[in-house]
Amino acid sequence: MSARERLPNRRRCESFEFEHAGLAFTMTAGFCLDGRVAEIFLSSNKPGSLIEAIARDAAVTVSIALQFGADLETIRGALTKDHDGRPATLLGAALDALLARSEVSP
């Protein structure tokens, strides 16, 4: 197993909002010095709710995987899709929104 990448104390981050299944979420992505996504944070507009807890736990899990060297596209591709090929889950929608945003941003 590879070692977990230590992140700098100060790092670039970007926050944005997106919707999934009629619910609003906020995502913040933190970046490595080389521009790779190193961590994500997810929250909902319903603090203290079950969906908030699920969002936060999903973000922690992805962040740990990224810091151990997992590829964001691989994680995204492995998540459940609906019958139209769109993300079936909050995490899938979050990663789609993040990757779509990074394709447009410098």
N, CA, C and O atoms as a Tinker XYZ file with bonds, in Angstrom:
   424  protein
     1  N      0.845000   -1.169000    0.000000    73     2
     2  CA     0.000000    0.000000    0.000000    64     1     3
     3  C      0.892000    1.234000    0.000000    63     2     4     5
     4  O      1.898000    1.276000    0.709000    81     3
     5  N      0.532000    2.232000   -0.788000    73     3     6
     6  CA     1.310000    3.464000   -0.817000    64     5     7
     7  C      0.973000    4.325000    0.397000    63     6     8     9
     8  O     -0.057000    4.138000    1.045000    81     7
     9  N      1.852000    5.259000    0.685000    73     7    10
    10  CA     1.652000    6.148000    1.828000    64     9    11
    11  C      0.642000    7.232000    1.480000    63    10    12    13
    12  O      0.500000    7.624000    0.322000    81    11
    13  N     -0.035000    7.692000    2.478000    73    11    14
    14  CA    -1.003000    8.775000    2.301000    64    13    15
    15  C     -0.257000   10.080000    2.084000    63    14    16    17
    16  O      0.659000   10.418000    2.835000    81    15
    17  N     -0.658000   10.811000    1.051000    73    15    18
    18  CA    -0.015000   12.073000    0.719000    64    17    19
    19  C     -0.374000   13.135000    1.759000    63    18    20    21
    20  O     -1.547000   13.384000    2.037000    81    19
    21  N      0.647000   13.746000    2.318000    73    19    22
    22  CA     0.412000   14.836000    3.277000    64    21    23
    23  C      0.132000   16.109000    2.491000    63    22    24    25
    24  O      0.878000   16.466000    1.579000    81    23
    25  N     -0.949000   16.786000    2.854000    73    23    26
    26  CA    -1.334000   18.006000    2.153000    64    25    27
    27  C     -0.711000   19.217000    2.843000    63    26    28    29
    28  O     -0.540000   19.222000    4.062000    81    27
    29  N     -0.371000   20.246000    2.058000    73    27    30
    30  CA     0.145000   21.462000    2.669000    64    29    31
    31  C     -0.917000   22.095000    3.573000    63    30    32    33
    32  O     -2.114000   21.937000    3.332000    81    31
    33  N     -0.479000   22.806000    4.606000    73    31    34
    34  CA    -1.429000   23.451000    5.512000    64    33    35
    35  C     -2.300000   24.468000    4.789000    63    34    36    37
    36  O     -3.476000   24.625000    5.116000    81    35
    37  N     -1.742000   25.143000    3.828000    73    35    38
    38  CA    -2.496000   26.101000    3.020000    64    37    39
    39  C     -2.491000   25.604000    1.586000    63    38    40    41
    40  O     -1.437000   25.292000    1.033000    81    39
    41  N     -3.680000   25.531000    0.982000    73    39    42
    42  CA    -3.781000   25.033000   -0.381000    64    41    43
    43  C     -4.964000   25.698000   -1.082000    63    42    44    45
    44  O     -5.913000   26.163000   -0.451000    81    43
    45  N     -4.869000   25.725000   -2.392000    73    43    46
    46  CA    -5.947000   26.320000   -3.187000    64    45    47
    47  C     -7.208000   25.486000   -3.023000    63    46    48    49
    48  O     -7.157000   24.257000   -2.975000    81    47
    49  N     -8.330000   26.171000   -2.939000    73    47    50
    50  CA    -9.608000   25.466000   -2.899000    64    49    51
    51  C    -10.640000   26.254000   -3.687000    63    50    52    53
    52  O    -10.475000   27.444000   -3.955000    81    51
    53  N    -11.694000   25.569000   -4.045000    73    51    54
    54  CA   -12.774000   26.172000   -4.823000    64    53    55
    55  C    -14.087000   25.604000   -4.311000    63    54    56    57
    56  O    -14.218000   24.395000   -4.121000    81    55
    57  N    -15.057000   26.481000   -4.088000    73    55    58
    58  CA   -16.383000   26.060000   -3.628000    64    57    59
    59  C    -17.430000   26.408000   -4.679000    63    58    60    61
    60  O    -17.329000   27.423000   -5.368000    81    59
    61  N    -18.424000   25.556000   -4.787000    73    59    62
    62  CA   -19.541000   25.820000   -5.690000    64    61    63
    63  C    -20.751000   25.020000   -5.246000    63    62    64    65
    64  O    -20.642000   24.090000   -4.447000    81    63
    65  N    -21.902000   25.397000   -5.773000    73    63    66
    66  CA   -23.156000   24.728000   -5.442000    64    65    67
    67  C    -23.626000   23.884000   -6.620000    63    66    68    69
    68  O    -23.331000   24.181000   -7.778000    81    67
    69  N    -24.362000   22.825000   -6.298000    73    67    70
    70  CA   -24.978000   21.985000   -7.322000    64    69    71
    71  C    -26.224000   21.356000   -6.716000    63    70    72    73
    72  O    -26.418000   21.385000   -5.501000    81    71
    73  N    -27.062000   20.789000   -7.569000    73    71    74
    74  CA   -28.283000   20.123000   -7.113000    64    73    75
    75  C    -28.283000   18.673000   -7.551000    63    74    76    77
    76  O    -27.744000   18.313000   -8.597000    81    75
    77  N    -28.905000   17.851000   -6.715000    73    75    78
    78  CA   -29.126000   16.452000   -7.071000    64    77    79
    79  C    -30.404000   16.005000   -6.373000    63    78    80    81
    80  O    -30.591000   16.248000   -5.181000    81    79
    81  N    -31.274000   15.355000   -7.122000    73    79    82
    82  CA   -32.547000   14.832000   -6.603000    64    81    83
    83  C    -33.351000   15.910000   -5.886000    63    82    84    85
    84  O    -33.991000   15.645000   -4.868000    81    83
    85  N    -33.314000   17.128000   -6.425000    73    83    86
    86  CA   -34.101000   18.217000   -5.867000    64    85    87
    87  C    -33.526000   18.840000   -4.601000    63    86    88    89
    88  O    -34.176000   19.682000   -3.982000    81    87
    89  N    -32.320000   18.441000   -4.207000    73    87    90
    90  CA   -31.680000   18.983000   -3.012000    64    89    91
    91  C    -30.453000   19.797000   -3.409000    63    90    92    93
    92  O    -29.750000   19.457000   -4.361000    81    91
    93  N    -30.206000   20.873000   -2.669000    73    91    94
    94  CA   -29.051000   21.735000   -2.924000    64    93    95
    95  C    -27.876000   21.301000   -2.062000    63    94    96    97
    96  O    -28.039000   20.982000   -0.884000    81    95
    97  N    -26.692000   21.292000   -2.661000    73    95    98
    98  CA   -25.461000   20.924000   -1.967000    64    97    99
    99  C    -24.370000   21.939000   -2.276000    63    98   100   101
   100  O    -24.406000   22.625000   -3.297000    81    99
   101  N    -23.411000   22.017000   -1.381000    73    99   102
   102  CA   -22.211000   22.818000   -1.605000    64   101   103
   103  C    -21.018000   21.885000   -1.560000    63   102   104   105
   104  O    -20.914000   21.032000   -0.678000    81   103
   105  N    -20.121000   22.052000   -2.513000    73   103   106
   106  CA   -18.886000   21.272000   -2.545000    64   105   107
   107  C    -17.712000   22.231000   -2.487000    63   106   108   109
   108  O    -17.713000   23.278000   -3.134000    81   107
   109  N    -16.717000   21.859000   -1.707000    73   107   110
   110  CA   -15.434000   22.546000   -1.720000    64   109   111
   111  C    -14.390000   21.503000   -2.081000    63   110   112   113
   112  O    -14.349000   20.424000   -1.490000    81   111
   113  N    -13.552000   21.827000   -3.048000    73   111   114
   114  CA   -12.466000   20.941000   -3.458000    64   113   115
   115  C    -11.152000   21.615000   -3.105000    63   114   116   117
   116  O    -10.939000   22.789000   -3.409000    81   115
   117  N    -10.271000   20.857000   -2.459000    73   115   118
   118  CA    -8.924000   21.323000   -2.153000    64   117   119
   119  C     -7.960000   20.677000   -3.120000    63   118   120   121
   120  O     -8.143000   19.522000   -3.505000    81   119
   121  N     -6.928000   21.415000   -3.519000    73   119   122
   122  CA    -6.026000   20.963000   -4.569000    64   121   123
   123  C     -4.594000   20.808000   -4.079000    63   122   124   125
   124  O     -4.139000   21.546000   -3.205000    81   123
   125  N     -3.891000   19.837000   -4.654000    73   123   126
   126  CA    -2.452000   19.673000   -4.444000    64   125   127
   127  C     -1.735000   20.815000   -5.172000    63   126   128   129
   128  O     -2.337000   21.526000   -5.976000    81   127
   129  N     -0.467000   20.975000   -4.883000    73   127   130
   130  CA     0.315000   22.015000   -5.553000    64   129   131
   131  C      0.377000   21.808000   -7.064000    63   130   132   133
   132  O      0.512000   22.775000   -7.814000    81   131
   133  N      0.281000   20.547000   -7.521000    73   131   134
   134  CA     0.331000   20.261000   -8.961000    64   133   135
   135  C     -1.033000   20.370000   -9.645000    63   134   136   137
   136  O     -1.147000   20.090000  -10.839000    81   135
   137  N     -2.074000   20.777000   -8.900000    73   135   138
   138  CA    -3.390000   20.998000   -9.480000    64   137   139
   139  C     -4.367000   19.852000   -9.357000    63   138   140   141
   140  O     -5.543000   20.012000   -9.683000    81   139
   141  N     -3.903000   18.674000   -8.887000    73   139   142
   142  CA    -4.824000   17.546000   -8.700000    64   141   143
   143  C     -5.758000   17.815000   -7.530000    63   142   144   145
   144  O     -5.388000   18.486000   -6.566000    81   143
   145  N     -6.970000   17.284000   -7.623000    73   143   146
   146  CA    -7.896000   17.354000   -6.498000    64   145   147
   147  C     -7.363000   16.444000   -5.393000    63   146   148   149
   148  O     -7.066000   15.274000   -5.636000    81   147
   149  N     -7.243000   16.986000   -4.177000    73   147   150
   150  CA    -6.682000   16.230000   -3.055000    64   149   151
   151  C     -7.729000   15.884000   -2.011000    63   150   152   153
   152  O     -7.555000   14.943000   -1.237000    81   151
   153  N     -8.821000   16.650000   -1.990000    73   151   154
   154  CA    -9.857000   16.423000   -0.996000    64   153   155
   155  C    -11.127000   17.122000   -1.447000    63   154   156   157
   156  O    -11.093000   18.084000   -2.214000    81   155
   157  N    -12.251000   16.611000   -0.948000    73   155   158
   158  CA   -13.531000   17.286000   -1.178000    64   157   159
   159  C    -14.292000   17.356000    0.133000    63   158   160   161
   160  O    -14.131000   16.515000    1.017000    81   159
   161  N    -15.115000   18.369000    0.231000    73   159   162
   162  CA   -16.024000   18.544000    1.362000    64   161   163
   163  C    -17.414000   18.735000    0.777000    63   162   164   165
   164  O    -17.580000   19.498000   -0.174000    81   163
   165  N    -18.407000   18.061000    1.324000    73   163   166
   166  CA   -19.788000   18.190000    0.866000    64   165   167
   167  C    -20.683000   18.564000    2.031000    63   166   168   169
   168  O    -20.525000   18.060000    3.143000    81   167
   169  N    -21.620000   19.450000    1.761000    73   167   170
   170  CA   -22.638000   19.784000    2.761000    64   169   171
   171  C    -23.953000   20.040000    2.041000    63   170   172   173
   172  O    -23.978000   20.348000    0.850000    81   171
   173  N    -25.032000   19.906000    2.780000    73   171   174
   174  CA   -26.361000   20.137000    2.208000    64   173   175
   175  C    -26.945000   21.392000    2.838000    63   174   176   177
   176  O    -26.352000   21.995000    3.732000    81   175
   177  N    -28.117000   21.769000    2.353000    73   175   178
   178  CA   -28.798000   22.911000    2.958000    64   177   179
   179  C    -29.687000   22.452000    4.124000    63   178   180   181
   180  O    -30.565000   23.188000    4.573000    81   179
   181  N    -29.448000   21.239000    4.598000    73   179   182
   182  CA   -30.218000   20.674000    5.709000    64   181   183
   183  C    -29.246000   20.188000    6.797000    63   182   184   185
   184  O    -29.086000   18.984000    6.994000    81   183
   185  N    -28.598000   21.131000    7.504000    73   183   186
   186  CA   -27.643000   20.735000    8.549000    64   185   187
   187  C    -28.280000   19.809000    9.583000    63   186   188   189
   188  O    -29.430000   19.996000    9.980000    81   187
   189  N    -27.519000   18.817000   10.006000    73   187   190
   190  CA   -28.001000   17.871000   11.008000    64   189   191
   191  C    -28.864000   16.749000   10.459000    63   190   192   193
   192  O    -29.290000   15.873000   11.212000    81   191
   193  N    -29.128000   16.760000    9.152000    73   191   194
   194  CA   -29.988000   15.740000    8.550000    64   193   195
   195  C    -29.178000   14.505000    8.158000    63   194   196   197
   196  O    -27.947000   14.529000    8.140000    81   195
   197  N    -29.885000   13.444000    7.848000    73   195   198
   198  CA   -29.247000   12.225000    7.372000    64   197   199
   199  C    -28.496000   12.476000    6.070000    63   198   200   201
   200  O    -27.382000   11.980000    5.901000    81   199
   201  N    -29.078000   13.232000    5.152000    73   199   202
   202  CA   -28.414000   13.485000    3.869000    64   201   203
   203  C    -27.129000   14.278000    4.077000    63   202   204   205
   204  O    -26.158000   14.082000    3.346000    81   203
   205  N    -27.112000   15.165000    5.059000    73   203   206
   206  CA   -25.890000   15.917000    5.391000    64   205   207
   207  C    -24.805000   14.955000    5.867000    63   206   208   209
   208  O    -23.653000   15.061000    5.446000    81   207
   209  N    -25.164000   14.023000    6.735000    73   207   210
   210  CA   -24.197000   13.053000    7.259000    64   209   211
   211  C    -23.665000   12.157000    6.141000    63   210   212   213
   212  O    -22.469000   11.869000    6.090000    81   211
   213  N    -24.548000   11.717000    5.249000    73   211   214
   214  CA   -24.131000   10.882000    4.126000    64   213   215
   215  C    -23.183000   11.666000    3.220000    63   214   216   217
   216  O    -22.166000   11.132000    2.778000    81   215
   217  N    -23.509000   12.922000    2.942000    73   215   218
   218  CA   -22.662000   13.760000    2.094000    64   217   219
   219  C    -21.271000   13.924000    2.707000    63   218   220   221
   220  O    -20.260000   13.781000    2.018000    81   219
   221  N    -21.230000   14.220000    3.982000    73   219   222
   222  CA   -19.939000   14.422000    4.651000    64   221   223
   223  C    -19.103000   13.146000    4.664000    63   222   224   225
   224  O    -17.904000   13.184000    4.386000    81   223
   225  N    -19.735000   12.012000    4.987000    73   223   226
   226  CA   -19.003000   10.741000    5.013000    64   225   227
   227  C    -18.498000   10.349000    3.623000    63   226   228   229
   228  O    -17.388000    9.835000    3.488000    81   227
   229  N    -19.303000   10.588000    2.601000    73   227   230
   230  CA   -18.875000   10.278000    1.233000    64   229   231
   231  C    -17.655000   11.117000    0.861000    63   230   232   233
   232  O    -16.720000   10.617000    0.235000    81   231
   233  N    -17.664000   12.386000    1.245000    73   231   234
   234  CA   -16.541000   13.265000    0.941000    64   233   235
   235  C    -15.271000   12.820000    1.656000    63   234   236   237
   236  O    -14.190000   12.837000    1.068000    81   235
   237  N    -15.393000   12.422000    2.912000    73   235   238
   238  CA   -14.226000   11.943000    3.661000    64   237   239
   239  C    -13.645000   10.712000    2.981000    63   238   240   241
   240  O    -12.429000   10.602000    2.820000    81   239
   241  N    -14.503000    9.794000    2.585000    73   239   242
   242  CA   -14.047000    8.556000    1.942000    64   241   243
   243  C    -13.303000    8.846000    0.643000    63   242   244   245
   244  O    -12.232000    8.288000    0.404000    81   243
   245  N    -13.861000    9.713000   -0.196000    73   243   246
   246  CA   -13.196000   10.063000   -1.454000    64   245   247
   247  C    -11.878000   10.781000   -1.176000    63   246   248   249
   248  O    -10.880000   10.516000   -1.846000    81   247
   249  N    -11.860000   11.678000   -0.206000    73   247   250
   250  CA   -10.640000   12.417000    0.114000    64   249   251
   251  C     -9.524000   11.478000    0.541000    63   250   252   253
   252  O     -8.386000   11.634000    0.098000    81   251
   253  N     -9.825000   10.517000    1.384000    73   251   254
   254  CA    -8.805000    9.552000    1.811000    64   253   255
   255  C     -8.313000    8.746000    0.605000    63   254   256   257
   256  O     -7.111000    8.525000    0.459000    81   255
   257  N     -9.226000    8.309000   -0.252000    73   255   258
   258  CA    -8.823000    7.557000   -1.449000    64   257   259
   259  C     -7.908000    8.399000   -2.339000    63   258   260   261
   260  O     -6.906000    7.891000   -2.843000    81   259
   261  N     -8.237000    9.669000   -2.537000    73   259   262
   262  CA    -7.405000   10.543000   -3.361000    64   261   263
   263  C     -6.012000   10.707000   -2.758000    63   262   264   265
   264  O     -5.015000   10.712000   -3.481000    81   263
   265  N     -5.946000   10.839000   -1.454000    73   263   266
   266  CA    -4.658000   11.044000   -0.789000    64   265   267
   267  C     -3.802000    9.778000   -0.781000    63   266   268   269
   268  O     -2.594000    9.844000   -0.554000    81   267
   269  N     -4.422000    8.635000   -1.027000    73   267   270
   270  CA    -3.664000    7.393000   -1.168000    64   269   271
   271  C     -3.379000    7.067000   -2.629000    63   270   272   273
   272  O     -2.853000    5.997000   -2.934000    81   271
   273  N     -3.726000    7.987000   -3.540000    73   271   274
   274  CA    -3.352000    7.829000   -4.937000    64   273   275
   275  C     -4.444000    7.388000   -5.881000    63   274   276   277
   276  O     -4.170000    7.184000   -7.064000    81   275
   277  N     -5.677000    7.229000   -5.413000    73   275   278
   278  CA    -6.771000    6.851000   -6.315000    64   277   279
   279  C     -7.031000    7.981000   -7.317000    63   278   280   281
   280  O     -6.829000    9.156000   -7.011000    81   279
   281  N     -7.471000    7.611000   -8.491000    73   279   282
   282  CA    -7.763000    8.564000   -9.553000    64   281   283
   283  C     -9.224000    9.005000   -9.467000    63   282   284   285
   284  O    -10.122000    8.174000   -9.335000    81   283
   285  N     -9.453000   10.312000   -9.542000    73   283   286
   286  CA   -10.812000   10.853000   -9.431000    64   285   287
   287  C    -11.731000   10.308000  -10.523000    63   286   288   289
   288  O    -12.890000    9.995000  -10.252000    81   287
   289  N    -11.232000   10.192000  -11.751000    73   287   290
   290  CA   -12.047000    9.661000  -12.856000    64   289   291
   291  C    -12.416000    8.197000  -12.618000    63   290   292   293
   292  O    -13.516000    7.769000  -12.967000    81   291
   293  N    -11.503000    7.435000  -12.028000    73   291   294
   294  CA   -11.780000    6.031000  -11.733000    64   293   295
   295  C    -12.878000    5.915000  -10.686000    63   294   296   297
   296  O    -13.789000    5.099000  -10.823000    81   295
   297  N    -12.793000    6.729000   -9.643000    73   295   298
   298  CA   -13.835000    6.731000   -8.605000    64   297   299
   299  C    -15.166000    7.103000   -9.242000    63   298   300   301
   300  O    -16.173000    6.424000   -9.041000    81   299
   301  N    -15.163000    8.176000  -10.002000    73   299   302
   302  CA   -16.395000    8.656000  -10.642000    64   301   303
   303  C    -17.019000    7.578000  -11.532000    63   302   304   305
   304  O    -18.229000    7.357000  -11.491000    81   303
   305  N    -16.195000    6.916000  -12.326000    73   303   306
   306  CA   -16.686000    5.894000  -13.245000    64   305   307
   307  C    -17.248000    4.666000  -12.549000    63   306   308   309
   308  O    -18.079000    3.956000  -13.116000    81   307
   309  N    -16.805000    4.411000  -11.327000    73   307   310
   310  CA   -17.242000    3.222000  -10.599000    64   309   311
   311  C    -18.572000    3.424000   -9.869000    63   310   312   313
   312  O    -19.176000    2.457000   -9.406000    81   311
   313  N    -19.025000    4.662000   -9.764000    73   311   314
   314  CA   -20.251000    4.937000   -9.003000    64   313   315
   315  C    -21.500000    4.593000   -9.812000    63   314   316   317
   316  O    -21.468000    4.534000  -11.041000    81   315
   317  N    -22.584000    4.372000   -9.104000    73   315   318
   318  CA   -23.851000    3.949000   -9.705000    64   317   319
   319  C    -24.440000    5.027000  -10.609000    63   318   320   321
   320  O    -24.459000    6.209000  -10.267000    81   319
   321  N    -24.916000    4.589000  -11.764000    73   319   322
   322  CA   -25.580000    5.478000  -12.734000    64   321   323
   323  C    -27.054000    5.079000  -12.836000    63   322   324   325
   324  O    -27.419000    3.938000  -12.551000    81   323
   325  N    -27.899000    6.034000  -13.248000    73   323   326
   326  CA   -29.304000    5.698000  -13.475000    64   325   327
   327  C    -29.468000    5.148000  -14.894000    63   326   328   329
   328  O    -28.481000    4.975000  -15.608000    81   327
   329  N    -30.695000    4.876000  -15.299000    73   327   330
   330  CA   -30.946000    4.263000  -16.612000    64   329   331
   331  C    -30.526000    5.144000  -17.779000    63   330   332   333
   332  O    -30.349000    4.641000  -18.889000    81   331
   333  N    -30.360000    6.462000  -17.555000    73   331   334
   334  CA   -29.911000    7.380000  -18.602000    64   333   335
   335  C    -28.409000    7.606000  -18.583000    63   334   336   337
   336  O    -27.887000    8.368000  -19.397000    81   335
   337  N    -27.708000    6.953000  -17.666000    73   335   338
   338  CA   -26.265000    7.129000  -17.567000    64   337   339
   339  C    -25.833000    8.295000  -16.690000    63   338   340   341
   340  O    -24.641000    8.570000  -16.553000    81   339
   341  N    -26.801000    8.973000  -16.099000    73   339   342
   342  CA   -26.485000   10.071000  -15.187000    64   341   343
   343  C    -26.218000    9.523000  -13.791000    63   342   344   345
   344  O    -26.625000    8.403000  -13.481000    81   343
   345  N    -25.541000   10.293000  -12.947000    73   343   346
   346  CA   -25.261000    9.816000  -11.589000    64   345   347
   347  C    -26.552000    9.517000  -10.833000    63   346   348   349
   348  O    -27.498000   10.304000  -10.858000    81   347
   349  N    -26.577000    8.382000  -10.169000    73   347   350
   350  CA   -27.743000    7.999000   -9.375000    64   349   351
   351  C    -27.632000    8.499000   -7.934000    63   350   352   353
   352  O    -28.618000    8.509000   -7.197000    81   351
   353  N    -26.438000    8.909000   -7.543000    73   351   354
   354  CA   -26.221000    9.295000   -6.148000    64   353   355
   355  C    -25.661000   10.706000   -6.037000    63   354   356   357
   356  O    -25.163000   11.288000   -7.001000    81   355
   357  N    -25.762000   11.220000   -4.838000    73   355   358
   358  CA   -25.204000   12.525000   -4.508000    64   357   359
   359  C    -23.712000   12.586000   -4.815000    63   358   360   361
   360  O    -23.242000   13.572000   -5.383000    81   359
   361  N    -22.967000   11.558000   -4.454000    73   359   362
   362  CA   -21.525000   11.568000   -4.683000    64   361   363
   363  C    -21.206000   11.581000   -6.171000    63   362   364   365
   364  O    -20.319000   12.312000   -6.611000    81   363
   365  N    -21.917000   10.787000   -6.939000    73   363   366
   366  CA   -21.709000   10.792000   -8.382000    64   365   367
   367  C    -22.001000   12.156000   -8.986000    63   366   368   369
   368  O    -21.253000   12.634000   -9.840000    81   367
   369  N    -23.086000   12.783000   -8.546000    73   367   370
   370  CA   -23.432000   14.122000   -9.040000    64   369   371
   371  C    -22.362000   15.136000   -8.645000    63   370   372   373
   372  O    -22.022000   16.019000   -9.432000    81   371
   373  N    -21.835000   15.014000   -7.437000    73   371   374
   374  CA   -20.791000   15.926000   -6.969000    64   373   375
   375  C    -19.532000   15.787000   -7.825000    63   374   376   377
   376  O    -18.952000   16.791000   -8.240000    81   375
   377  N    -19.109000   14.559000   -8.089000    73   375   378
   378  CA   -17.894000   14.353000   -8.882000    64   377   379
   379  C    -18.104000   14.783000  -10.329000    63   378   380   381
   380  O    -17.190000   15.328000  -10.947000    81   379
   381  N    -19.291000   14.548000  -10.880000    73   379   382
   382  CA   -19.597000   15.042000  -12.227000    64   381   383
   383  C    -19.508000   16.561000  -12.268000    63   382   384   385
   384  O    -18.917000   17.128000  -13.187000    81   383
   385  N    -20.095000   17.223000  -11.270000    73   383   386
   386  CA   -20.075000   18.685000  -11.222000    64   385   387
   387  C    -18.642000   19.199000  -11.083000    63   386   388   389
   388  O    -18.272000   20.184000  -11.722000    81   387
   389  N    -17.847000   18.547000  -10.265000    73   387   390
   390  CA   -16.459000   18.948000  -10.074000    64   389   391
   391  C    -15.659000   18.790000  -11.360000    63   390   392   393
   392  O    -14.928000   19.700000  -11.751000    81   391
   393  N    -15.791000   17.652000  -12.015000    73   391   394
   394  CA   -15.028000   17.412000  -13.236000    64   393   395
   395  C    -15.500000   18.314000  -14.382000    63   394   396   397
   396  O    -14.682000   18.771000  -15.180000    81   395
   397  N    -16.800000   18.573000  -14.470000    73   395   398
   398  CA   -17.303000   19.490000  -15.501000    64   397   399
   399  C    -16.773000   20.892000  -15.250000    63   398   400   401
   400  O    -16.435000   21.611000  -16.191000    81   399
   401  N    -16.701000   21.275000  -14.004000    73   399   402
   402  CA   -16.203000   22.599000  -13.644000    64   401   403
   403  C    -14.711000   22.722000  -13.957000    63   402   404   405
   404  O    -14.260000   23.767000  -14.425000    81   403
   405  N    -13.952000   21.671000  -13.702000    73   403   406
   406  CA   -12.507000   21.732000  -13.936000    64   405   407
   407  C    -12.181000   21.726000  -15.425000    63   406   408   409
   408  O    -11.115000   22.197000  -15.821000    81   407
   409  N    -13.077000   21.201000  -16.253000    73   407   410
   410  CA   -12.862000   21.221000  -17.704000    64   409   411
   411  C    -13.023000   22.627000  -18.253000    63   410   412   413
   412  O    -12.464000   22.953000  -19.301000    81   411
   413  N    -13.791000   23.474000  -17.548000    73   411   414
   414  CA   -14.046000   24.838000  -17.987000    64   413   415
   415  C    -13.057000   25.802000  -17.354000    63   414   416   417
   416  O    -12.658000   26.774000  -17.994000    81   415
   417  N    -12.642000   25.554000  -16.087000    73   415   418
   418  CA   -11.746000   26.452000  -15.363000    64   417   419
   419  C    -10.317000   26.277000  -15.830000    63   418   420   421
   420  O     -9.933000   25.196000  -16.276000    81   419
   421  N     -9.519000   27.347000  -15.727000    73   419   422
   422  CA    -8.096000   27.230000  -16.087000    64   421   423
   423  C     -7.329000   26.416000  -15.060000    63   422   424
   424  O     -6.122000   26.219000  -15.206000    81   423
